[in-house]
C-alpha cells in the first residue's frame, strides 16, 4: 500500500470567516465602506489601510494596482495579523467557497502608462517587518520592474526585509529585475528575501520571471540572502531566467532554506547555474525535489554548491539538465566547488555538459561530497572528482563504475522508462520527456542500498510530528524502505511494466502514461486483476480533493485508460490516488499550464 505524502496532503486548519472581513471588488458600486460585497472597497489599498490585526481582506477577481498614479515606490504592504485572500467571485460567504484558479485576482505593477513596463512598480508586494500572521493567499503577482537604486532593483514581485509572511496559492509571473543605475546587480525578480527573512511558501509558482540581462543579474525566481531561510512546500520554478546567476533560485550569505516537494523546470541562466545556486555558506535541505531540463552556460545545470555550505539532498532527481560550459567548467547535473553536500537517494539521468568536465556530478575545489544510495546512468561522464579523494561514494549504481567507491554497481538499473529530450533532441524545451525513473522488478538497484544512511525526517514527510525518525517516504510517497534494504535512487520498490501484468490476487497497477510533467491533459492507466469497485481521485498538495475521475467497477485483466482534463487547473503538483477494496496506490504528477 502506498500512502499519500501526508506532509503535503495534510489539511491546513484555517478558520473560514471567524475574523472580521474587509471586502474588495473593483466592480462594486455601493457605499465603499468595505463591510460587504455590495459595499466593497474598489481599491485594495483602502482595505489594507482600514484593516486591523485579526482582520481578513477578501479580494474579488480583477486587477489591482498599488497606485492609480505613477509613484513607482507604491506597493501593497502586508501587515502582521492581517490576511489577504484573493480568488473570490464576489458572492461568497465562506472563505473555502472561493476558487483562485477560476476567479483570478491579479496584483499588477503595471502603473503609469498602461503596457509600458519602463514605469512599472519596483515592488508589487512588500512583506518587510512582518511575521507569519501576515498572509498573502490566492493571488497572481505580475508586471513588476525592479530597476531603481538599491533596494529598488531587488524583489520585483515581492520584497521581504526582516519579514517572514505566509504566502500560499500565489503565482509570481512575468516580473523583471534589472541592474541599478549605480551598477548594483539585480536579485530575485519574483521574490527577494534578506536580513533573516524566512517566509513560508506553500503551493507557490515562479513562472517566467527575469533577473538582469546577459552578463548580470541573479535569481530569476527567488533570492535568499543574509541569513534568510524560507520554507518552501509544493513550489514550482518554471522557465525563470537570470543574466548571470541562478535561473531559478539563489541562496547566499548563510541562508539555509528548507525545500519540500519543489520542482525546478526549464529555468535558464546565461552564466552560472540553471536551477539552484548555493553560495557563501548557504546550506539548503532538499527533500523530494526534482530538476528537469534546467540549463546554463557554466557550472551546474541543475545545482551549483559554491564556497562552503553543506547542502542536504534526499529523494532528488536530476534529469535533462545542461551546462553548456563555454568555459569547460562544471557539470550538467550538480557541480560542487569548495562545498560539502550530502546526497542520499538521488538519481541522475540524461544530464549533459557538452564542453565541460562532468555530465552528471562534478566535485572540485576542496570540501567532501558524501554520496549514499545514489544512481548515475546515461549522463556521459557520470562523476568526476577533481579533488583527489574528496568524494565519498557508497552504495550506488554508476555507469562505468567509480574507482574507490564502496558497493558500487555497474549494471543497468532498468528504469521503467528512460527520459528523452524529445523529437527536437534538445533538453530544456517543451517536448522533453522526463521518463519514469522507478525501478523494474529485475533492477539490480533494488535492495542494494543501506537504510542506515537515511537522515532524520527533519521535514516531517509523513506528518506524524516525529522529526527524529529516519526519512519514511520516497519521492513517490511510498515507504522509503521496502523489504530488507534500501533501493538505490529516489524511488523505492519494484514497478511492473509488462504488457500483460501477472495475474495474482489484487494485482493493481496505476501509471501515468503521458510525460510527467504534463501540460493541459494527462492519461492514467489502471489495471486490476479481479473485478471490484475502484475510486480514482486527484488531490492537490494540501490534501484537498480536486476531482474524482472514476468511481465504479472495473473489468479485470485489461488496462483501463482515464483522461484527465487539466485545462482549468492551476499548475503545480498533484497526486492521483487509486483505491480498491484491499489496496491503494498513488502517482505523483506535475501540471504545467500553457503560457497565457
C-alpha positions as CSV (number, residue, x, y, z in Angstrom):
1,X,0.0,0.0,0.0
2,X,1.3,3.4,-1.0
3,X,0.1,6.1,1.3
4,X,-0.2,9.7,0.2
5,X,2.6,12.0,1.3
6,X,0.9,13.1,4.4
7,X,3.1,16.2,4.8
8,X,1.9,17.5,1.5
9,X,-1.7,16.3,1.9
10,X,-2.3,17.4,5.5
11,X,-5.2,19.7,5.6
12,X,-4.4,23.1,6.9
13,X,-6.5,24.1,9.8
14,X,-7.9,27.5,8.9
15,X,-10.9,29.4,10.1
16,X,-13.3,30.3,7.4
17,X,-15.0,33.6,8.4
18,X,-14.5,33.9,12.1
19,X,-12.4,37.1,11.8
20,X,-13.8,40.5,10.7
21,X,-13.7,40.8,6.9
22,X,-12.9,43.7,4.6
23,X,-14.3,43.2,1.1
24,X,-12.7,44.4,-2.1
25,X,-14.2,44.3,-5.5
26,X,-13.1,46.6,-8.3
27,X,-16.6,46.5,-9.8
28,X,-18.5,47.3,-6.7
29,X,-20.9,50.3,-6.8
30,X,-22.1,50.6,-3.3
31,X,-21.0,52.9,-0.4
32,X,-17.4,51.6,-0.4
33,X,-17.2,51.1,3.3
34,X,-15.8,47.6,2.7
35,X,-18.2,45.8,5.1
36,X,-20.0,43.7,2.5
37,X,-19.6,42.6,-1.1
38,X,-22.3,45.1,-2.2
39,X,-20.4,47.9,-0.5
40,X,-16.9,46.7,-1.1
41,X,-13.8,48.8,-1.4
42,X,-12.9,49.2,-5.0
43,X,-9.2,50.0,-4.1
44,X,-7.2,47.3,-2.3
45,X,-5.0,49.9,-0.7
46,X,-8.1,51.4,1.1
47,X,-8.9,48.0,2.5
48,X,-5.3,47.4,3.7
49,X,-5.3,50.9,5.3
50,X,-8.5,50.2,7.2
51,X,-7.6,46.6,8.3
52,X,-6.7,45.9,11.9
53,X,-4.8,42.9,13.3
54,X,-7.2,40.0,13.2
55,X,-8.9,41.2,10.0
56,X,-9.2,39.3,6.7
57,X,-9.2,41.1,3.4
58,X,-11.2,39.3,0.7
59,X,-10.5,40.4,-2.8
60,X,-12.7,39.6,-5.8
61,X,-11.4,38.6,-9.2
62,X,-9.9,41.5,-11.2
63,X,-6.7,43.5,-11.4
64,X,-5.5,45.8,-8.6
65,X,-2.5,48.1,-8.7
66,X,-0.5,49.7,-5.9
67,X,-1.4,53.2,-7.1
68,X,-3.6,54.9,-9.7
69,X,-0.8,57.3,-10.3
70,X,2.8,56.9,-11.3
71,X,4.7,56.5,-8.0
72,X,6.9,53.5,-8.7
73,X,7.6,53.1,-4.9
74,X,3.9,52.5,-4.2
75,X,3.5,48.8,-3.0
76,X,1.0,46.6,-1.3
77,X,2.5,46.5,2.2
78,X,1.4,43.4,4.2
79,X,0.7,43.7,7.9
80,X,1.2,41.3,10.7
81,X,-2.2,39.9,11.8
82,X,-3.9,40.8,8.5
83,X,-4.6,38.1,5.9
84,X,-5.2,39.0,2.3
85,X,-7.2,36.4,0.3
86,X,-7.9,36.5,-3.4
87,X,-9.9,34.3,-5.7
88,X,-13.5,35.3,-4.9
89,X,-16.3,35.9,-7.4
90,X,-17.9,38.5,-5.1
91,X,-20.8,36.4,-3.7
92,X,-19.1,34.0,-1.2
93,X,-20.0,33.9,2.5
94,X,-17.3,31.4,3.5
95,X,-13.6,31.6,2.5
96,X,-13.5,28.0,1.4
97,X,-16.1,28.8,-1.3
98,X,-13.5,30.8,-3.3
99,X,-11.7,29.4,-6.4
100,X,-8.4,31.3,-7.0
101,X,-7.8,29.5,-10.3
102,X,-11.1,30.4,-11.9
103,X,-11.5,33.8,-10.3
104,X,-8.0,35.2,-10.7
105,X,-7.1,38.1,-8.5
106,X,-4.1,40.0,-10.1
107,X,-1.8,42.3,-8.2
108,X,-0.2,44.2,-11.0
109,X,2.7,46.6,-11.2
110,X,1.6,48.0,-14.5
111,X,1.1,51.5,-13.2
112,X,1.7,54.8,-15.1
113,X,1.2,54.3,-18.9
114,X,-0.6,51.1,-19.5
115,X,1.5,48.4,-21.1
116,X,4.7,50.5,-20.8
117,X,6.9,48.4,-18.5
118,X,9.5,51.2,-18.1
119,X,7.4,53.0,-15.5
120,X,6.1,49.9,-13.6
121,X,6.2,49.4,-9.8
122,X,9.6,48.5,-8.3
123,X,7.9,46.1,-5.8
124,X,4.3,45.0,-6.2
125,X,4.1,43.5,-2.7
126,X,6.2,44.1,0.4
127,X,6.3,41.9,3.5
128,X,9.1,43.6,5.3
129,X,8.9,43.7,9.1
130,X,6.0,41.1,9.2
131,X,5.7,37.8,10.9
132,X,3.8,34.6,9.8
133,X,0.4,36.1,10.7
134,X,0.8,38.4,7.6
135,X,-0.8,36.3,4.9
136,X,-0.9,36.6,1.1
137,X,-3.1,33.9,-0.4
138,X,-4.7,33.1,-3.7
139,X,-3.4,35.9,-6.0
140,X,-1.2,36.4,-9.1
141,X,1.7,38.9,-8.7
142,X,2.9,40.3,-12.0
143,X,4.4,43.2,-14.0
144,X,7.0,44.5,-11.6
145,X,10.1,46.2,-12.8
146,X,12.7,46.5,-10.1
147,X,15.3,48.7,-11.8
148,X,15.9,51.6,-9.4
149,X,18.6,52.4,-6.9
150,X,19.1,49.7,-4.2
151,X,16.9,48.2,-2.9
152,X,14.6,49.0,-5.7
153,X,16.5,46.6,-8.0
154,X,15.6,43.5,-5.9
155,X,12.4,41.7,-5.3
156,X,10.1,42.9,-8.1
157,X,7.1,40.7,-7.3
158,X,7.7,40.7,-3.5
159,X,10.5,42.1,-1.3
160,X,11.0,41.0,2.3
161,X,13.5,42.7,4.5
162,X,13.5,41.1,8.0
163,X,10.0,39.9,7.2
164,X,8.5,36.4,7.3
165,X,4.9,36.4,6.0
166,X,2.9,33.3,4.9
167,X,2.5,33.0,1.2
168,X,0.1,30.4,-0.2
169,X,-1.5,29.7,-3.6
170,X,0.4,32.6,-5.2
171,X,1.8,32.8,-8.7
172,X,4.7,35.2,-9.4
173,X,4.6,35.6,-13.1
174,X,6.3,37.9,-15.6
175,X,8.2,40.1,-13.1
176,X,11.5,41.8,-14.0
177,X,14.6,43.0,-12.1
178,X,17.4,45.0,-13.6
179,X,20.8,46.3,-12.6
180,X,20.5,49.6,-10.7
181,X,21.6,52.9,-12.2
182,X,24.7,52.8,-10.0
183,X,25.7,49.3,-11.1
184,X,24.4,47.0,-8.4
185,X,23.2,43.7,-9.6
186,X,19.6,42.7,-9.6
187,X,18.4,39.8,-7.4
188,X,15.1,37.9,-7.2
189,X,12.8,39.2,-9.9
190,X,10.0,37.1,-8.4
191,X,10.8,37.4,-4.7
192,X,13.8,38.7,-2.7
193,X,14.4,37.9,1.0
194,X,17.2,39.5,3.0
195,X,18.3,40.1,6.6
196,X,16.8,37.0,8.2
197,X,13.5,36.9,6.2
198,X,12.1,33.4,6.4
199,X,8.6,33.3,4.9
200,X,6.6,30.2,4.5
201,X,5.7,29.4,0.8
202,X,3.1,26.8,0.1
203,X,1.7,26.0,-3.3
204,X,3.6,28.9,-4.9
205,X,4.7,29.2,-8.5
206,X,7.5,31.3,-10.0
207,X,6.9,31.5,-13.8
208,X,8.9,33.3,-16.4
209,X,10.4,36.0,-14.2
210,X,13.7,37.6,-15.4
211,X,16.5,39.0,-13.4
212,X,19.1,41.1,-15.2
213,X,20.4,40.9,-18.7
214,X,23.1,38.6,-20.2
215,X,26.1,39.1,-18.1
216,X,24.5,40.4,-14.9
217,X,21.6,39.7,-12.6
218,X,20.8,36.8,-10.3
219,X,17.8,34.6,-9.3
220,X,15.1,35.0,-11.8
221,X,12.6,33.3,-9.4
222,X,13.7,33.7,-5.8
223,X,16.7,35.0,-4.0
224,X,17.6,34.5,-0.3
225,X,20.5,36.5,1.2
226,X,22.0,37.4,4.6
227,X,20.6,34.6,6.7
228,X,17.2,34.3,5.1
229,X,15.9,30.8,5.3
230,X,12.4,30.3,4.0
231,X,10.4,27.1,3.9
232,X,9.1,26.0,0.5
233,X,6.5,23.3,0.2
234,X,4.9,22.4,-3.1
235,X,6.7,25.2,-5.0
236,X,7.4,25.2,-8.8
237,X,10.1,27.2,-10.6
238,X,9.2,27.2,-14.3
239,X,11.2,28.9,-17.1
240,X,12.7,31.7,-15.0
241,X,15.8,33.4,-16.3
242,X,18.9,35.2,-15.0
243,X,21.5,37.1,-16.8
244,X,24.4,35.8,-14.7
245,X,23.5,33.5,-11.8
246,X,20.7,31.1,-10.9
247,X,17.8,31.0,-13.3
248,X,15.5,29.5,-10.6
249,X,16.7,30.3,-7.1
250,X,19.8,31.6,-5.3
251,X,20.8,31.2,-1.7
252,X,23.7,33.2,-0.3
253,X,25.3,34.5,2.9
254,X,24.4,31.9,5.4
255,X,20.9,31.2,4.1
256,X,19.5,27.7,5.0
257,X,16.1,27.2,3.4
258,X,14.0,24.0,3.5
259,X,12.6,22.7,0.2
260,X,10.0,20.0,0.2
261,X,8.3,18.7,-2.9
262,X,9.8,21.5,-5.1
263,X,10.1,21.5,-8.9
264,X,12.8,23.2,-11.0
265,X,11.7,23.0,-14.6
266,X,13.4,24.6,-17.6
267,X,15.0,27.5,-15.8
268,X,18.0,29.2,-17.5
269,X,21.0,31.3,-16.7
270,X,23.2,33.0,-19.2
271,X,26.0,32.5,-16.8
272,X,26.2,30.1,-13.8
273,X,23.6,27.7,-12.6
274,X,20.3,26.9,-14.3
275,X,18.2,25.7,-11.4
276,X,19.5,26.3,-7.8
277,X,22.7,28.1,-6.7
278,X,24.1,27.9,-3.2
279,X,26.9,30.3,-2.4
280,X,28.9,31.6,0.6
281,X,28.0,29.1,3.3
282,X,24.4,28.6,2.0
283,X,23.1,25.1,3.1
284,X,19.6,24.3,1.9
285,X,17.9,21.0,2.8
286,X,16.1,19.4,-0.2
287,X,13.5,16.6,0.3
288,X,11.6,15.2,-2.7
289,X,12.8,17.8,-5.2
290,X,13.3,17.4,-9.0
291,X,15.4,19.3,-11.5
292,X,14.1,18.9,-15.1
293,X,15.7,20.5,-18.1
294,X,17.4,23.4,-16.5
295,X,20.2,25.0,-18.5
296,X,23.1,27.4,-18.1
297,X,26.4,28.4,-19.7
298,X,28.7,27.3,-16.9
299,X,28.8,25.3,-13.7
300,X,25.8,23.4,-12.6
301,X,22.8,22.9,-15.0
302,X,20.7,21.7,-12.0
303,X,22.6,22.9,-8.9
304,X,25.8,24.6,-8.1
305,X,27.2,24.4,-4.5
306,X,30.0,27.0,-4.2
307,X,32.2,28.3,-1.4
308,X,31.3,26.5,1.7
309,X,28.0,25.1,2.8
310,X,26.8,21.5,3.4
311,X,23.5,21.2,1.4
312,X,21.4,18.0,2.1
313,X,19.6,16.3,-0.8
314,X,17.2,13.5,-0.1
315,X,15.0,11.8,-2.8
316,X,16.1,14.1,-5.6
317,X,16.0,13.7,-9.4
318,X,18.3,15.4,-11.9
319,X,17.0,14.7,-15.4
320,X,18.0,16.5,-18.7
321,X,19.9,19.4,-17.1
322,X,22.5,21.0,-19.3
323,X,25.6,23.1,-18.6
324,X,26.8,24.4,-22.0
325,X,30.2,25.0,-20.4
326,X,31.6,27.7,-22.6
327,X,34.5,27.8,-20.1
328,X,34.7,24.0,-19.9
329,X,33.9,24.1,-16.2
330,X,31.0,22.4,-14.4
331,X,28.5,19.6,-14.7
332,X,25.1,19.1,-16.3
333,X,23.5,17.9,-13.1
334,X,25.3,19.1,-10.0
335,X,28.6,21.0,-9.6
336,X,30.4,21.3,-6.2
337,X,33.2,23.8,-5.8
338,X,34.6,24.0,-2.3
339,X,31.5,22.7,-0.6
340,X,30.5,19.6,1.3
341,X,27.0,18.4,0.3
342,X,25.3,15.1,1.3
343,X,23.2,13.2,-1.2
344,X,21.0,10.3,-0.2
345,X,18.7,8.5,-2.6
346,X,19.4,10.8,-5.6
347,X,19.1,9.9,-9.3
348,X,21.0,11.4,-12.2
349,X,19.9,10.6,-15.7
350,X,20.4,12.3,-19.1
351,X,22.3,15.3,-17.8
352,X,24.8,16.9,-20.2
353,X,27.9,19.2,-20.2
354,X,28.9,19.1,-23.8
355,X,32.1,21.0,-23.4
356,X,32.7,20.6,-19.7
357,X,34.2,18.2,-17.3
358,X,31.3,16.1,-15.9
359,X,27.8,15.4,-17.2
360,X,26.3,14.1,-14.0
361,X,28.2,15.4,-11.0
362,X,31.5,17.3,-10.6
363,X,33.4,17.9,-7.4
364,X,36.3,20.4,-7.2
365,X,37.9,23.0,-5.0
366,X,38.0,21.2,-1.7
367,X,35.3,20.0,0.7
368,X,33.9,16.5,0.9
369,X,30.9,15.3,-1.1
370,X,29.1,12.4,0.6
371,X,27.0,10.3,-1.8
372,X,24.9,7.4,-0.5
373,X,22.4,5.1,-2.2
374,X,22.5,7.0,-5.5
375,X,22.1,6.2,-9.2
376,X,24.0,7.6,-12.1
377,X,23.1,6.3,-15.6
378,X,23.1,7.8,-19.1
379,X,24.9,11.0,-18.3
380,X,28.1,10.5,-20.3
381,X,30.9,11.3,-17.7
382,X,28.9,10.3,-14.7
383,X,31.0,11.5,-11.8
384,X,34.3,13.5,-11.8
385,X,36.3,14.1,-8.6
386,X,38.9,16.8,-9.2
387,X,39.9,17.0,-5.6
388,X,41.8,13.7,-5.4
389,X,39.7,12.0,-2.8
390,X,37.2,14.5,-1.6
391,X,34.2,12.4,-2.9
392,X,32.9,9.7,-0.6
393,X,30.7,7.3,-2.6
394,X,29.0,4.3,-1.0
395,X,26.2,2.0,-2.3
396,X,25.5,3.2,-5.8
397,X,24.9,2.2,-9.3
398,X,27.2,4.1,-11.7
399,X,27.5,3.5,-15.4
400,X,31.2,2.6,-16.0
401,X,31.8,2.3,-12.2
402,X,33.7,4.6,-9.9
403,X,37.1,3.7,-8.5
404,X,37.4,4.0,-4.8
405,X,33.7,3.7,-4.1
406,X,32.1,1.2,-1.8
407,X,29.5,-1.3,-3.0
408,X,29.3,0.4,-6.5
409,X,27.4,-1.5,-9.2
410,X,27.9,-1.1,-12.9
411,X,24.7,-2.6,-14.3
412,X,21.7,-1.1,-16.0
413,X,19.2,0.0,-13.2
414,X,16.3,-0.8,-15.5
415,X,14.2,2.3,-15.1
416,X,10.6,1.9,-16.1
417,X,11.0,4.5,-18.9
418,X,14.3,6.3,-19.6
419,X,14.0,10.0,-20.3
420,X,14.3,11.6,-23.7
421,X,14.9,15.2,-25.0
422,X,12.0,14.6,-27.4
423,X,11.8,14.9,-31.2
424,X,14.0,18.1,-31.2
425,X,16.8,16.3,-29.4
426,X,17.4,19.3,-27.1
427,X,16.9,19.3,-23.4
428,X,15.2,22.3,-21.8
429,X,12.4,22.5,-24.4
430,X,8.7,21.8,-24.1
431,X,8.8,18.4,-25.9
432,X,11.2,16.9,-23.2
433,X,10.1,13.5,-21.8
434,X,11.5,13.2,-18.3
435,X,10.8,9.5,-18.2
436,X,9.7,7.2,-15.3
437,X,12.7,6.5,-13.1
438,X,11.1,4.0,-10.9
439,X,12.8,0.6,-10.9
440,X,11.6,-2.6,-12.7
441,X,11.4,-5.9,-10.7
442,X,14.7,-7.2,-12.2
443,X,16.6,-4.0,-11.4
444,X,20.0,-4.6,-9.7
445,X,19.4,-1.4,-7.7
446,X,16.6,-3.0,-5.7
447,X,17.8,-3.7,-2.1
448,X,21.3,-2.6,-3.0
449,X,21.4,0.3,-0.6
450,X,21.8,0.7,3.2
451,X,18.9,2.0,5.2
452,X,21.3,3.2,7.9
453,X,22.2,6.0,5.6
454,X,18.8,7.6,5.7
455,X,18.9,11.0,7.5
456,X,16.4,12.2,10.1
457,X,13.0,13.3,8.8
458,X,13.5,17.0,9.6
459,X,10.8,17.9,7.0
460,X,8.3,15.5,8.7
461,X,7.3,14.0,5.4
462,X,4.7,11.8,6.9
463,X,3.2,14.5,9.1
464,X,3.4,12.4,12.3
465,X,5.3,15.0,14.2
466,X,8.4,12.7,14.6
467,X,11.3,14.5,13.1
468,X,13.9,12.2,14.7
469,X,12.8,9.1,12.8
470,X,14.6,8.2,9.5
471,X,13.1,9.5,6.3
472,X,9.9,7.4,5.9
473,X,8.8,8.1,2.3
474,X,10.3,8.0,-1.2
475,X,9.8,10.5,-4.0
476,X,6.6,8.8,-5.0
477,X,5.1,9.0,-1.5
478,X,5.6,5.3,-0.8
479,X,7.5,3.7,2.1
480,X,11.2,4.6,1.8
481,X,12.3,1.1,2.9
482,X,10.5,-1.9,1.5
483,X,12.0,-5.4,2.1
484,X,15.3,-5.9,3.7
485,X,17.3,-3.0,2.4
486,X,17.1,0.4,0.8
487,X,16.8,0.8,-3.0
488,X,19.3,3.0,-5.0
489,X,18.0,6.3,-6.3
490,X,14.9,8.4,-5.4
491,X,12.3,5.6,-5.7
492,X,11.6,2.6,-3.6
493,X,10.1,-0.7,-4.7
494,X,9.7,-2.5,-8.0
495,X,7.2,-1.4,-10.6
496,X,5.8,-4.0,-13.1
497,X,5.6,-2.7,-16.7
498,X,4.8,-5.9,-18.6
499,X,2.2,-5.7,-21.3
500,X,0.3,-8.4,-19.5
501,X,0.7,-7.9,-15.8
502,X,1.0,-11.0,-13.7
503,X,-2.3,-12.4,-12.5
504,X,-2.3,-13.0,-8.8
505,X,-4.8,-11.7,-6.3
506,X,-5.2,-8.0,-6.1
507,X,-2.6,-7.1,-8.7
508,X,-3.1,-3.3,-9.1
509,X,-1.1,-1.1,-11.5
510,X,-1.5,2.7,-11.7
511,X,0.6,4.5,-14.3
512,X,0.9,8.0,-15.7
513,X,1.2,7.3,-19.5
514,X,1.8,10.9,-20.7
515,X,5.1,12.7,-19.9
516,X,5.4,14.0,-16.4
517,X,5.3,16.9,-16.0
518,X,2.3,17.3,-18.4
519,X,0.5,20.2,-19.8
520,X,-3.2,20.5,-20.4
521,X,-4.2,16.9,-20.2
522,X,-2.8,13.6,-18.9
523,X,-3.7,9.9,-19.3
524,X,-3.6,7.5,-16.5
525,X,-3.6,3.7,-17.0
526,X,-5.2,1.5,-14.3
527,X,-5.1,-2.3,-14.2
528,X,-6.8,-4.7,-11.7
529,X,-6.6,-8.5,-11.6
530,X,-10.1,-9.1,-10.3
531,X,-13.5,-7.4,-10.6
532,X,-14.0,-4.7,-8.0
533,X,-15.0,-1.1,-7.3
534,X,-12.1,1.4,-7.8
535,X,-12.1,5.1,-6.9
536,X,-9.7,7.3,-8.8
537,X,-9.3,10.7,-7.1
538,X,-7.0,13.7,-7.8
539,X,-5.7,15.7,-4.8
540,X,-3.6,18.8,-4.6
541,X,-0.6,19.2,-2.3
542,X,-2.8,20.3,0.6
543,X,-4.8,17.1,0.6
544,X,-8.0,18.7,-0.9
545,X,-9.9,16.6,-3.4
546,X,-9.7,18.4,-6.8
547,X,-11.9,15.9,-8.7
548,X,-13.0,12.3,-8.9
549,X,-12.0,10.7,-12.2
550,X,-13.7,7.4,-11.6
551,X,-15.9,5.6,-9.0
552,X,-17.2,2.3,-10.1
553,X,-16.4,-1.3,-11.1
554,X,-13.5,-2.2,-13.4
555,X,-13.2,-5.2,-15.7
556,X,-10.2,-7.3,-14.7
557,X,-7.3,-8.3,-16.9
558,X,-7.0,-5.2,-19.1
559,X,-5.6,-1.8,-18.7
560,X,-8.1,1.0,-18.5
561,X,-7.2,4.5,-19.7
562,X,-8.5,7.6,-17.9
563,X,-8.0,11.0,-19.3
564,X,-7.5,14.0,-17.0
565,X,-8.5,17.3,-18.5
566,X,-6.4,19.9,-16.6
567,X,-7.0,22.9,-18.7
568,X,-8.8,24.7,-15.9
569,X,-6.5,23.6,-13.1
570,X,-3.7,25.8,-11.8
571,X,-0.2,24.5,-12.4
572,X,1.5,22.6,-9.6
573,X,2.0,19.2,-8.0
574,X,-1.0,16.8,-7.8
575,X,-1.5,13.2,-6.6
576,X,-3.7,10.7,-8.3
577,X,-4.9,8.1,-5.8
578,X,-6.5,4.9,-6.8
579,X,-8.2,2.9,-4.1
580,X,-9.6,-0.6,-4.5
581,X,-11.1,-3.0,-2.0
582,X,-7.8,-4.1,-0.4
583,X,-5.1,-1.8,-1.7
584,X,-4.3,1.7,-2.8
585,X,-1.7,3.4,-4.9
586,X,-0.6,6.9,-5.6
587,X,1.1,8.5,-8.6
588,X,2.6,12.0,-8.5
589,X,2.1,14.3,-11.4
590,X,3.2,17.9,-12.2
591,X,0.9,20.1,-14.3
592,X,2.5,22.9,-16.3
593,X,-0.2,25.2,-17.6
594,X,0.1,26.6,-21.1
595,X,1.5,30.1,-21.2
596,X,-1.2,32.7,-21.0
